Amino acid sequence: MTIRAQAGLREPIIAGIVTALVGFTSSFAVVIAGLRAVGATPEQAASGLFALTVVFGIGIIVLSVRSRAPVTLAWSTPGAALLVSMGASHDAGWPAAVGAFLVVGGLIMVVGLIPALGDLIARIPTPIAQAMLGGVLLSLCLAPMESLAAEPFATLPVLAVWLAATRWLARWAMPLTLVTALVVIVVYVSVSGNELHADSTWLPTLTWTTPQLDVAAIVGIAVPLFVVTMAAQNIPGVAVLSSFGYATPWRAAMAVTGAGTAVVAPFGGHAINLAALSAALAAGDEAGPDRSRRWIAGVSAGVSYLALAAVSGALVTMAAIAPGGLVEAVAGLALLGTFAAALMGAFAAVETRIPAALTFVAAASGLTFFGIGGAFWGLVIGVAAHSALRAGGRTATS
């Protein structure tokens, strides 16, 4: 292989590694917090994290090789935040949550078979979808301040590193924040004398949970999880790839992510989707000047995710012994940018401001009817208010 050819491979390979590192470290804490919120034990959360990473890592390799485009996948970070927001109101148990995850996988596969259903999701007014996402994210985005009040000495170093890295090393802000949090946890354990539980493990494990189909969990978890995954991940993921000149293999992507979600559900995984934020790292100029070879960045990212899956058990174990609220604080910092963008999208247009505000407060409130949480009702209320105000010819300021 010539030196030029080696250089041509080096850039997409490095870009893929960076994509995986940033994608994994920036949001794994959100996934852990979400799974724990709806009833998973530390072992079940570790199983979910491991299963998700392995399956979407394989999916990335398959789609990138098949389409010759840098198609990257991820777990649903907004979906995990949704689980955090509904944790207090979800009382059907972990098997019912797993059943809801299985339903989400089925719905995603159906979207691949019937594209009109994807169009239906896309017809939800963007401000309403963004407001629901903002309401869902609010509780996690408050976590850094709550952790600061409860554990100031543990939280201050994490906040300081995050702020400094955001200023000077934006791409690496969350990886550096994660490293800082891990150091804080080690120091905390050494000072406090806390010990690991006898059944704690540093190795990745798989734990089976038989899914239970519960109507309240399907309506209250599966439906909003499906909507937020489609609206905040899959549709933006298509837009990111399109912005770099790549056509998303939509049917194949929905088949892989839907089937992947169904496969990981009994092992604790909540949802797999097209990557949105991290997708640009593999599809952009960082992956080299030759666009026809950037699919190699996708393969590199997939292989890197498989390697990162090996540390999933250790990360969940570290999270289990962390000072109270620290893991949620890291998750909240990871989502602040998404939260800000959601609020801007929700309230930018004057004519949809009132429906968006209703959606936001309902999703953030913890509202529960019939065992169904606020995210679903926020979406229902927002769409109904939007339709009513539009039919009446009124605006948010009239």
C-alpha positions as CSV (number, residue, x, y, z in Angstrom):
1,M,0.0,0.0,0.0
2,T,1.4,3.4,-1.0
3,I,2.0,6.2,1.5
4,R,-0.8,8.2,-0.1
5,A,-3.2,5.3,0.2
6,Q,-2.3,4.8,3.9
7,A,-2.9,8.5,4.5
8,G,-6.2,8.3,2.8
9,L,-7.3,5.5,5.1
10,R,-5.9,7.1,8.2
11,E,-8.2,10.1,8.2
12,P,-11.6,8.2,8.1
13,I,-10.3,5.6,10.5
14,I,-9.4,8.2,13.1
15,A,-12.6,10.1,12.4
16,G,-14.6,6.9,13.2
17,I,-12.7,6.3,16.4
18,V,-13.4,9.9,17.5
19,T,-17.1,9.4,16.5
20,A,-17.4,6.4,18.8
21,L,-15.5,7.9,21.7
22,V,-17.5,11.1,21.6
23,G,-20.8,9.4,21.1
24,F,-20.3,6.8,23.8
25,T,-18.8,9.0,26.5
26,S,-21.1,12.0,26.0
27,S,-24.3,10.1,26.7
28,F,-23.8,6.7,28.4
29,A,-24.6,8.3,31.7
30,V,-28.0,9.3,30.3
31,V,-28.7,5.7,29.3
32,I,-27.8,4.4,32.8
33,A,-29.9,7.0,34.5
34,G,-32.9,6.3,32.2
35,L,-32.8,2.5,32.6
36,R,-32.5,2.8,36.4
37,A,-35.4,5.3,36.5
38,V,-37.8,2.7,35.1
39,G,-36.8,-0.1,37.4
40,A,-33.6,-1.7,36.1
41,T,-31.1,-3.0,38.7
42,P,-27.4,-2.0,38.2
43,E,-26.9,-5.4,36.5
44,Q,-29.9,-5.0,34.2
45,A,-28.7,-1.4,33.3
46,A,-25.2,-2.8,32.6
47,S,-26.8,-5.5,30.4
48,G,-28.8,-2.9,28.5
49,L,-25.8,-0.6,27.9
50,F,-23.7,-3.6,26.7
51,A,-26.4,-5.0,24.4
52,L,-27.1,-1.6,22.9
53,T,-23.5,-0.9,22.1
54,V,-22.8,-4.2,20.6
55,V,-25.9,-4.4,18.4
56,F,-25.7,-0.8,17.0
57,G,-21.9,-1.2,16.5
58,I,-22.6,-4.2,14.3
59,G,-25.5,-2.3,12.6
60,I,-23.1,0.6,11.8
61,I,-20.7,-1.8,10.1
62,V,-23.5,-3.5,8.1
63,L,-25.1,-0.3,6.9
64,S,-21.9,1.5,6.1
65,V,-20.5,-1.4,4.0
66,R,-23.8,-2.0,2.3
67,S,-24.5,1.7,1.4
68,R,-20.9,2.9,1.0
69,A,-21.9,5.9,3.1
70,P,-20.9,6.8,6.7
71,V,-24.2,5.7,8.3
72,T,-23.8,5.8,12.0
73,L,-26.2,4.6,14.7
74,A,-26.6,5.3,18.4
75,W,-28.8,4.6,21.4
76,S,-31.7,7.1,21.8
77,T,-30.3,9.7,24.1
78,P,-33.5,11.8,24.2
79,G,-35.3,8.5,24.7
80,A,-33.2,7.7,27.8
81,A,-33.9,11.2,29.1
82,L,-37.6,10.5,28.6
83,L,-37.3,7.4,30.8
84,V,-35.7,9.6,33.5
85,S,-38.6,12.0,33.4
86,M,-41.2,9.3,33.7
87,G,-39.4,7.3,36.4
88,A,-41.4,8.5,39.3
89,S,-44.7,7.9,37.6
90,H,-43.8,4.5,36.1
91,D,-45.1,1.8,38.5
92,A,-45.7,-1.1,36.2
93,G,-42.2,-2.5,36.8
94,W,-39.1,-3.3,34.8
95,P,-40.7,-6.2,32.7
96,A,-43.4,-3.9,31.5
97,A,-40.8,-1.3,30.5
98,V,-38.9,-4.0,28.6
99,G,-42.2,-4.9,26.9
100,A,-42.5,-1.2,25.9
101,F,-39.0,-1.3,24.4
102,L,-39.9,-4.3,22.4
103,V,-43.0,-2.5,21.0
104,V,-40.8,0.4,20.0
105,G,-38.6,-1.9,17.9
106,G,-41.7,-3.2,16.2
107,L,-42.9,0.3,15.4
108,I,-39.6,1.3,13.9
109,M,-39.6,-1.7,11.7
110,V,-43.1,-0.9,10.5
111,V,-42.0,2.6,9.6
112,G,-39.4,1.0,7.4
113,L,-42.0,-1.0,5.7
114,I,-44.6,1.8,5.5
115,P,-42.8,5.1,4.9
116,A,-46.1,7.0,5.2
117,L,-45.9,6.3,9.0
118,G,-42.6,8.1,9.1
119,D,-44.2,11.0,7.2
120,L,-47.0,11.0,9.9
121,I,-44.4,11.5,12.6
122,A,-42.8,14.3,10.5
123,R,-46.1,16.0,10.4
124,I,-46.1,16.6,14.1
125,P,-45.4,20.4,14.3
126,T,-41.7,20.9,15.0
127,P,-42.3,23.3,17.9
128,I,-44.5,20.8,19.6
129,A,-42.0,18.0,19.2
130,Q,-39.2,20.3,20.4
131,A,-41.3,21.4,23.4
132,M,-41.9,17.8,24.4
133,L,-38.2,17.1,24.1
134,G,-37.4,20.2,26.2
135,G,-39.9,19.2,28.9
136,V,-38.5,15.7,29.0
137,L,-34.9,17.0,29.3
138,L,-35.7,19.6,32.0
139,S,-35.3,17.3,35.0
140,L,-31.9,15.9,33.9
141,C,-30.7,19.4,33.0
142,L,-31.5,20.5,36.6
143,A,-29.4,17.6,38.0
144,P,-26.0,19.5,37.9
145,M,-27.3,22.2,40.1
146,E,-29.1,19.7,42.4
147,S,-25.8,17.7,42.7
148,L,-23.9,20.9,43.4
149,A,-26.2,21.6,46.3
150,A,-26.0,18.1,47.7
151,E,-22.4,17.2,46.9
152,P,-20.5,20.4,46.2
153,F,-17.0,19.1,46.6
154,A,-17.7,16.2,44.2
155,T,-19.6,18.2,41.7
156,L,-17.4,21.4,41.5
157,P,-14.4,19.7,39.7
158,V,-16.8,18.1,37.2
159,L,-18.5,21.4,36.4
160,A,-15.1,23.3,36.2
161,V,-13.6,20.8,33.7
162,W,-16.8,20.7,31.7
163,L,-16.9,24.5,31.4
164,A,-13.2,24.9,30.6
165,A,-13.3,22.1,28.0
166,T,-16.4,23.6,26.4
167,R,-14.5,26.8,26.0
168,W,-11.3,25.4,24.6
169,L,-11.8,21.8,23.6
170,A,-15.5,21.6,22.7
171,R,-15.5,18.2,21.0
172,W,-13.8,16.6,23.9
173,A,-15.8,18.4,26.6
174,M,-17.8,15.3,27.6
175,P,-15.0,12.7,27.5
176,L,-12.9,15.0,29.7
177,T,-15.9,15.5,32.0
178,L,-16.4,11.8,32.2
179,V,-12.7,11.2,33.1
180,T,-13.0,13.9,35.8
181,A,-16.1,12.2,37.2
182,L,-14.4,8.8,37.3
183,V,-11.5,10.4,39.2
184,V,-13.9,12.0,41.7
185,I,-15.7,8.7,42.2
186,V,-12.3,6.9,43.0
187,V,-11.4,9.7,45.5
188,Y,-14.9,9.6,47.0
189,V,-14.7,5.8,47.5
190,S,-11.2,6.1,49.0
191,V,-12.2,8.8,51.5
192,S,-15.6,7.4,52.4
193,G,-14.5,3.8,52.7
194,N,-17.5,2.6,50.7
195,E,-17.1,-0.9,49.3
196,L,-18.5,-2.6,46.3
197,H,-21.4,-5.0,46.6
198,A,-20.3,-8.6,46.4
199,D,-22.3,-9.1,43.1
200,S,-20.7,-6.1,41.4
201,T,-18.8,-6.9,38.2
202,W,-16.3,-5.0,36.1
203,L,-17.1,-7.3,33.1
204,P,-19.9,-6.8,30.6
205,T,-22.8,-9.1,31.2
206,L,-26.2,-9.9,29.6
207,T,-29.2,-10.3,31.8
208,W,-32.5,-11.6,30.3
209,T,-35.8,-10.1,31.3
210,T,-39.0,-11.6,29.9
211,P,-41.0,-8.7,28.4
212,Q,-44.4,-8.0,29.8
213,L,-46.9,-6.2,27.5
214,D,-48.8,-3.7,29.7
215,V,-51.2,-1.3,28.2
216,A,-50.2,1.7,30.4
217,A,-46.5,1.1,29.7
218,I,-47.1,0.8,25.9
219,V,-49.1,4.0,25.8
220,G,-47.0,5.8,28.4
221,I,-43.5,4.6,27.5
222,A,-43.5,3.0,24.0
223,V,-45.5,5.7,22.2
224,P,-43.5,8.8,23.5
225,L,-40.2,6.9,23.2
226,F,-41.0,6.0,19.6
227,V,-42.0,9.6,18.8
228,V,-39.0,11.2,20.4
229,T,-36.7,8.7,18.8
230,M,-38.1,9.4,15.4
231,A,-38.5,13.1,15.8
232,A,-35.2,13.9,17.7
233,Q,-32.9,11.2,16.3
234,N,-34.0,9.5,13.0
235,I,-35.3,12.5,11.1
236,P,-32.4,14.7,12.2
237,G,-30.0,11.9,11.4
238,V,-31.3,11.8,7.8
239,A,-30.8,15.6,7.6
240,V,-27.2,15.4,8.9
241,L,-26.2,12.8,6.3
242,S,-28.1,14.8,3.6
243,S,-26.2,18.0,4.5
244,F,-22.9,16.2,3.6
245,G,-24.4,14.8,0.3
246,Y,-25.3,11.3,1.4
247,A,-28.6,9.6,0.9
248,T,-29.8,7.6,3.9
249,P,-30.7,4.0,3.2
250,W,-34.0,4.6,5.0
251,R,-35.7,1.3,4.6
252,A,-32.5,-0.6,5.5
253,A,-31.8,1.7,8.4
254,M,-35.2,1.3,9.9
255,A,-35.0,-2.5,9.5
256,V,-31.7,-2.6,11.2
257,T,-32.5,-0.2,14.0
258,G,-36.0,-1.7,14.6
259,A,-34.8,-5.3,14.6
260,G,-31.8,-4.2,16.7
261,T,-34.2,-2.6,19.3
262,A,-36.3,-5.7,19.4
263,V,-33.2,-7.9,19.9
264,V,-31.7,-5.7,22.8
265,A,-35.1,-5.1,24.5
266,P,-35.1,-8.3,26.6
267,F,-31.5,-7.6,27.6
268,G,-32.5,-4.1,28.8
269,G,-31.8,-1.9,25.8
270,H,-34.4,0.8,25.2
271,A,-34.0,2.0,21.5
272,I,-31.5,2.2,18.6
273,N,-31.7,4.8,16.0
274,L,-29.7,6.8,13.4
275,A,-27.1,9.0,15.0
276,A,-27.7,12.7,14.8
277,L,-25.1,14.8,16.6
278,S,-22.2,12.4,16.3
279,A,-23.1,11.5,12.6
280,A,-21.3,14.7,11.4
281,L,-18.0,13.5,12.8
282,A,-18.0,10.5,10.5
283,A,-19.6,12.2,7.5
284,G,-17.8,15.6,7.6
285,D,-14.4,16.9,6.5
286,E,-12.7,15.3,9.5
287,A,-13.2,11.9,7.7
288,G,-11.0,13.1,4.8
289,P,-11.3,15.0,1.5
290,D,-12.4,11.9,-0.5
291,R,-16.1,11.6,0.2
292,S,-16.3,8.2,-1.5
293,R,-14.1,6.7,1.2
294,R,-15.8,8.2,4.3
295,W,-17.9,5.0,4.6
296,I,-14.7,3.7,6.2
297,A,-15.2,6.1,9.1
298,G,-18.6,4.4,9.7
299,V,-16.9,1.0,9.8
300,S,-14.2,2.3,12.1
301,A,-16.9,3.8,14.4
302,G,-18.7,0.5,14.5
303,V,-15.5,-1.5,15.4
304,S,-14.7,1.2,18.0
305,Y,-18.1,0.8,19.6
306,L,-17.6,-2.9,19.9
307,A,-14.4,-2.3,21.7
308,L,-16.1,0.3,24.0
309,A,-18.8,-2.2,24.9
310,A,-16.2,-4.1,26.8
311,V,-16.0,-1.4,29.5
312,S,-19.8,-1.0,29.9
313,G,-19.9,-3.2,33.0
314,A,-17.2,-1.2,34.7
315,L,-18.8,2.1,34.0
316,V,-22.1,1.0,35.5
317,T,-20.3,-0.3,38.5
318,M,-18.6,3.0,38.9
319,A,-21.9,4.8,38.5
320,A,-23.4,2.6,41.3
321,I,-20.8,3.7,43.9
322,A,-20.7,7.4,42.8
323,P,-21.8,10.2,45.2
324,G,-25.6,10.7,45.0
325,G,-26.6,12.6,41.9
326,L,-23.1,12.8,40.3
327,V,-24.0,10.5,37.4
328,E,-27.2,12.4,36.7
329,A,-25.2,15.7,36.8
330,V,-22.9,14.4,34.1
331,A,-25.9,13.3,32.1
332,G,-27.5,16.7,32.5
333,L,-24.3,18.5,31.3
334,A,-24.3,16.2,28.2
335,L,-27.8,17.3,27.4
336,L,-27.6,21.1,28.0
337,G,-26.9,21.9,24.4
338,T,-29.8,19.7,23.2
339,F,-32.1,21.3,25.8
340,A,-31.2,24.8,24.7
341,A,-31.7,23.9,21.0
342,A,-35.1,22.3,21.9
343,L,-36.3,25.5,23.7
344,M,-35.2,27.6,20.8
345,G,-37.0,25.4,18.3
346,A,-40.1,25.3,20.6
347,F,-40.6,29.0,21.2
348,A,-39.1,30.7,18.1
349,A,-42.3,31.0,16.2
350,V,-44.9,33.3,17.8
351,E,-47.9,31.5,16.3
352,T,-47.1,28.2,18.0
353,R,-45.7,29.6,21.3
354,I,-48.8,28.8,23.4
355,P,-49.2,25.2,22.2
356,A,-45.5,24.7,22.7
357,A,-45.6,26.1,26.2
358,L,-48.5,23.8,27.1
359,T,-46.6,20.8,25.7
360,F,-43.4,21.8,27.6
361,V,-45.1,22.3,31.0
362,A,-47.1,19.1,30.7
363,A,-44.0,17.0,29.7
364,A,-42.0,18.6,32.5
365,S,-44.6,18.4,35.2
366,G,-44.7,14.7,35.9
367,L,-48.4,14.7,35.0
368,T,-49.9,11.2,35.1
369,F,-53.3,9.9,34.1
370,F,-54.2,6.2,34.0
371,G,-50.6,5.4,34.7
372,I,-49.4,7.3,31.5
373,G,-46.8,10.0,32.0
374,G,-46.5,13.6,31.0
375,A,-44.6,13.2,27.8
376,F,-47.5,11.5,26.1
377,W,-50.1,13.9,27.5
378,G,-47.9,16.9,26.6
379,L,-47.8,15.7,23.0
380,V,-51.6,15.2,23.0
381,I,-52.3,18.6,24.6
382,G,-49.9,20.4,22.4
383,V,-51.2,19.0,19.1
384,A,-54.8,19.6,20.2
385,A,-54.0,23.2,21.2
386,H,-52.1,23.8,18.0
387,S,-55.0,22.5,15.9
388,A,-57.6,24.4,17.9
389,L,-55.8,27.7,17.7
390,R,-55.1,27.3,14.1
391,A,-58.7,26.4,13.3
392,G,-59.8,29.5,15.3
393,G,-57.5,31.7,13.4
394,R,-55.8,32.7,16.6
395,T,-52.1,33.2,17.4
396,A,-50.2,33.0,20.7
397,T,-50.5,36.7,21.2
398,S,-54.1,37.2,20.2
